[in-house]
Amino acid sequence: MNSAKAEASSNLRLPMAASTASAGLAWSLVEQRLICWGLSEPARYDARLVLSELVANAVAVTPVTECIIVYCHRDRIGVAIGVADPCSDVPCAPGPVVELKLEDLDLSEENFDVNGGWGLTLVTALSAECGVTPLPSGGKVMWARLRA
């Protein structure tokens, strides 16, 4: 089998429930593939963070009666991870990557959960490139390419 055929045959497409529990299941399945592809532990760690953020964003905009789809693809450049959801809204582009200091956060109990919104900034910082591809169905795929 030629290498292009081997790469294509090992791609993942995982339809999953629009549930926060899907992030863990998706990671278990994607990690096994990344190990088979020989990715280092640090590269897998970055992939896990990226996948978790993309799944969380997709789940947040997908009704529980619908599915998200997790994709993982390897090519000569690296690994692409994507998550499709049925919502056509494109998230706000993250601002420039900045160094966040503890003093910048409000750690009071009543505002502890207000410190979010850093997910796409993390994805941008960890990936070689990332973006959003609209789907003909009206949904989108948010994706990130990691060098491997």
C-alpha positions as CSV (number, residue, x, y, z in Angstrom):
1,M,0.0,0.0,0.0
2,N,1.4,3.4,-0.9
3,S,1.9,6.0,1.8
4,A,-0.9,8.3,0.6
5,K,-3.3,5.3,0.8
6,A,-2.1,4.4,4.3
7,E,-2.6,8.0,5.4
8,A,-6.1,8.2,4.0
9,S,-7.1,4.9,5.4
10,S,-6.1,5.9,8.9
11,N,-8.1,9.1,9.1
12,L,-10.7,9.4,11.8
13,R,-14.3,10.6,11.5
14,L,-16.2,10.2,14.7
15,P,-19.8,11.2,15.0
16,M,-20.5,11.9,18.7
17,A,-23.2,13.1,21.0
18,A,-23.3,16.9,21.7
19,S,-22.3,16.3,25.3
20,T,-19.4,17.5,27.4
21,A,-18.6,13.8,28.0
22,S,-17.7,13.5,24.3
23,A,-14.4,15.4,24.8
24,G,-13.0,12.5,26.9
25,L,-14.2,9.8,24.6
26,A,-13.0,11.7,21.5
27,W,-9.6,12.1,23.1
28,S,-9.3,8.4,24.0
29,L,-9.9,7.5,20.4
30,V,-7.8,10.2,18.8
31,E,-4.9,9.6,21.2
32,Q,-4.7,5.9,20.2
33,R,-4.4,7.0,16.6
34,L,-1.7,9.6,17.4
35,I,0.3,7.0,19.3
36,C,0.1,4.7,16.2
37,W,1.3,7.6,14.1
38,G,4.3,8.0,16.4
39,L,3.5,11.4,17.9
40,S,5.6,12.4,20.9
41,E,3.9,12.9,24.3
42,P,4.3,16.7,24.1
43,A,2.7,16.7,20.7
44,R,-0.2,14.6,22.0
45,Y,-0.6,16.9,25.0
46,D,-1.0,19.9,22.6
47,A,-3.4,17.9,20.5
48,R,-5.5,17.1,23.6
49,L,-5.8,20.7,24.6
50,V,-6.8,21.7,21.1
51,L,-9.3,18.9,20.7
52,S,-10.8,19.6,24.1
53,E,-11.3,23.3,23.2
54,L,-12.8,22.5,19.8
55,V,-15.2,19.9,21.2
56,A,-16.3,22.3,24.0
57,N,-17.0,25.0,21.5
58,A,-19.0,22.7,19.3
59,V,-21.0,21.2,22.2
60,A,-21.9,24.7,23.4
61,V,-23.7,25.6,20.1
62,T,-25.2,22.2,19.3
63,P,-28.6,21.1,20.5
64,V,-28.5,17.8,22.5
65,T,-30.6,16.1,19.9
66,E,-27.9,16.6,17.2
67,C,-24.3,15.4,16.8
68,I,-20.9,16.8,16.4
69,I,-18.3,15.1,14.3
70,V,-14.6,14.9,15.3
71,Y,-12.0,14.6,12.5
72,C,-8.3,13.7,12.7
73,H,-6.1,13.5,9.7
74,R,-2.4,13.0,9.2
75,D,-0.4,14.2,6.2
76,R,3.2,15.1,5.4
77,I,2.9,18.4,7.2
78,G,1.4,17.2,10.5
79,V,-1.9,16.4,12.1
80,A,-5.2,18.2,11.5
81,I,-7.9,18.0,14.1
82,G,-11.4,19.3,13.4
83,V,-14.8,19.4,15.0
84,A,-18.0,19.9,12.9
85,D,-21.2,21.3,14.4
86,P,-24.5,22.3,12.8
87,C,-24.3,26.0,13.9
88,S,-23.2,28.5,11.1
89,D,-22.1,31.2,13.6
90,V,-18.4,31.7,13.4
91,P,-16.7,32.4,16.8
92,C,-15.0,35.7,17.3
93,A,-11.4,35.6,16.3
94,P,-9.1,35.5,19.3
95,G,-7.0,38.5,20.0
96,P,-3.2,38.4,20.0
97,V,-1.7,35.9,22.3
98,V,-0.8,37.6,25.6
99,E,0.9,36.6,28.7
100,L,-1.9,36.2,31.3
101,K,-0.9,36.9,34.9
102,L,-2.8,35.7,38.0
103,E,-3.5,39.3,38.9
104,D,-5.4,39.7,35.7
105,L,-8.0,37.2,36.9
106,D,-10.9,37.8,39.3
107,L,-10.6,34.7,41.6
108,S,-13.5,35.7,43.9
109,E,-16.0,32.9,44.4
110,E,-18.9,34.8,42.7
111,N,-16.8,35.6,39.5
112,F,-14.6,32.5,39.3
113,D,-16.2,31.2,36.1
114,V,-16.1,34.6,34.4
115,N,-12.4,34.2,33.5
116,G,-13.1,32.0,30.5
117,G,-12.9,32.8,26.8
118,W,-9.3,31.7,26.3
119,G,-10.0,28.5,24.4
120,L,-9.5,29.8,20.8
121,T,-6.4,31.8,22.0
122,L,-5.0,28.5,23.2
123,V,-5.8,26.8,19.9
124,T,-4.1,29.6,18.0
125,A,-1.0,29.5,20.2
126,L,-0.6,25.7,20.0
127,S,-1.3,25.2,16.3
128,A,0.7,25.9,13.1
129,E,-2.6,27.2,11.6
130,C,-6.3,27.1,12.5
131,G,-9.6,28.2,11.0
132,V,-13.2,27.7,10.3
133,T,-14.6,26.1,7.2
134,P,-18.3,26.6,6.5
135,L,-20.3,23.5,5.4
136,P,-22.9,23.4,2.7
137,S,-25.4,22.2,5.3
138,G,-25.1,25.5,7.2
139,G,-22.8,24.2,9.9
140,K,-19.0,24.6,10.1
141,V,-15.8,22.8,10.9
142,M,-13.4,24.4,13.3
143,W,-10.0,23.0,12.7
144,A,-6.3,23.2,13.8
145,R,-3.2,21.9,12.2
146,L,-0.4,20.8,14.5
147,R,3.1,20.1,13.3
148,A,4.1,16.5,14.1
